[in-house]
Amino acid sequence: MFRESVIAETTSTVEELTGKAPRSLTEWLTDNLDVFRA
């Protein structure tokens, strides 16, 4: 479904709940890389 862009809706939910703009998966993985190395 995601690969085919069937679910292409964008929302502001993350920012509304956290007060911060959403980050890309690459940014999140870079920030949390040490967790996966443990």
Secondary structure, DSSP 4 states (H G I P E B T S, - for coil): -TTTTSS----SHHHHHHSS----HHHHHHHTHHHHH-
